Amino acid sequence: MAITYVVLARADFNNDGFEDIFLRLDWNITTAFGKGFDWIIVSKASANQLPTIVSRAENNVRLPEQAR
């Protein structure tokens, strides 16, 4: 599988005081047929915390909460 990413925007989308990153992940299965994209927002809750995915949409369709 090959994955590339594009930074679409950097801003404080959730108003927590930390800059978030809005990404598009393009993926392609190199050994078979299949490709797609995901849109994600990566954020941190504090300066000492690792970044986490706070929002994800797959192929421009919002995923249910339990699928995350």
C-alpha positions as CSV (number, residue, x, y, z in Angstrom):
1,M,0.0,0.0,0.0
2,A,1.3,3.4,-0.9
3,I,0.1,6.5,1.1
4,T,0.8,10.1,0.3
5,Y,-0.5,13.1,2.2
6,V,-1.2,16.8,1.5
7,V,-1.4,19.5,4.1
8,L,-4.6,21.4,3.2
9,A,-4.7,23.9,6.1
10,R,-3.2,24.7,9.5
11,A,-5.4,26.5,12.0
12,D,-7.0,26.2,15.4
13,F,-10.2,24.5,14.1
14,N,-11.5,23.4,17.6
15,N,-10.6,26.7,19.5
16,D,-8.4,24.9,22.1
17,G,-5.4,27.2,21.6
18,F,-3.3,24.7,19.7
19,E,-2.7,24.6,15.9
20,D,-4.5,21.8,14.2
21,I,-3.6,20.3,10.8
22,F,-6.2,19.4,8.1
23,L,-4.8,16.6,5.8
24,R,-5.8,14.6,2.8
25,L,-4.4,11.1,2.7
26,D,-4.4,9.4,-0.7
27,W,-3.9,5.7,-0.6
28,N,-3.3,3.1,-3.4
29,I,-3.0,-0.6,-3.0
30,T,0.0,-1.4,-5.2
31,T,-0.5,-5.2,-5.4
32,A,-4.2,-5.1,-6.3
33,F,-7.0,-2.8,-7.4
34,G,-8.1,-0.2,-5.0
35,K,-7.5,3.4,-4.1
36,G,-9.2,6.2,-2.2
37,F,-8.6,9.1,0.1
38,D,-9.3,10.1,3.7
39,W,-9.6,13.6,5.2
40,I,-8.4,14.0,8.7
41,I,-7.8,16.7,11.3
42,V,-4.9,16.1,13.7
43,S,-4.8,18.0,17.0
44,K,-3.2,18.2,20.4
45,A,-5.1,18.8,23.7
46,S,-1.9,20.1,25.4
47,A,1.7,20.9,24.7
48,N,2.8,17.7,26.3
49,Q,0.3,15.4,24.6
50,L,0.9,13.4,21.4
51,P,-1.3,14.5,18.4
52,T,-4.5,12.6,17.8
53,I,-7.1,12.4,15.0
54,V,-10.1,14.4,16.1
55,S,-12.1,14.2,12.8
56,R,-12.0,11.8,9.9
57,A,-14.0,11.5,6.7
58,E,-13.4,8.6,4.3
59,N,-13.9,9.4,0.6
60,N,-15.8,12.5,1.6
61,V,-18.3,10.5,3.6
62,R,-18.5,11.1,7.4
63,L,-17.9,7.9,9.4
64,P,-20.1,7.0,12.3
65,E,-18.6,7.5,15.8
66,Q,-18.2,3.8,16.5
67,A,-16.2,3.3,13.3
68,R,-13.4,5.6,14.4
